[in-house]
Amino acid sequence: MKKIIIIVISIVNALNIYGQNQAQQVVAIDTINVRGKIISLDGSKISNVLIKSKTPNQQYYNSYNVGTITDSVGNFILDGIKPTDTLSFRALGAEHTFVNYGSRQILIRINPKINEINNQEIAAIYAKRVKKKKLTKFTLIKDDVDCYYPAPTQSATFPGGITKFTKFINGNLDYPLAAVKNNIEGMVSVEFDIERDGSISNPRIINTIGYGCSEAAVKVISKSPRWIPEIANGKPIKSIYKVDIAFKLQD
């Protein structure tokens, strides 16, 4: 049995990671149980949100799809959905979709809809002025003005480019034997910090499929050579990257 590992790189914002350890319910062999959480980038609670999958619910003779509702802090459980499934829900005034590629623990982050107040009544308090308002006087001085153009920002990158980083992962990542024996496939997502000196720190799991795949992904990321750090205003700054690693088995 051949093993294939695919890596996709993307930049993301730093956020907390969520995971639950709960007993798995026995379901059909071609489905998985998913534990997850929905959070907003501005910290808003995503509670009581109806989440629907595209997997038919066998308890209702496939008349409805498997679905659930988030709890008071955004946690949810979906049992018996297809390994590759599209989740849809409405939150913060907008429709959202999330494609899950075999992960059993997932974190969904959404941007809040920006609402502007236009010609609406707002709370206000008034009082009678007791002292005459003074007019402010000033003298305008004409002078030369220096224009400042901020230095461009350069994203962090692996020496030789992302293709080199992909080759590094492929050359050092092992497919866990427990995952192979149990026919486990899917996507593992890892976030990590790139320090100002280019070193890698704090690798953490975002999405996982279990059976040692998360540990294998974190192990290889921790071995990464130094990166070229992100540059802002001519100075190196700390940044965050996310790596999606697809574990796939081939007959």
Secondary structure, 3 states (H helix, E strand, C coil): CEEEEEEEEEECCCCCCCCCCCCCCCCCCCCEEEEEEEEECCCCCCCCCEEEEEEECHHHCCCCEEEEECCCCCEEEEEEECCEEEEEEEECCEEEEEEEECCCEEEEEECCCCCCCCCCCCCCCCCCCCCCCCCCCCCCCCCCCCCCCCCCCECCECCCCHHHHHHHHHHHCCCCHHHHHCCCCEEEEEEEEECCCCCEEEEEEEEECCCCHHHHHHHHHHCCCCCECEEECCEEECEEEEEEEEEEEEC
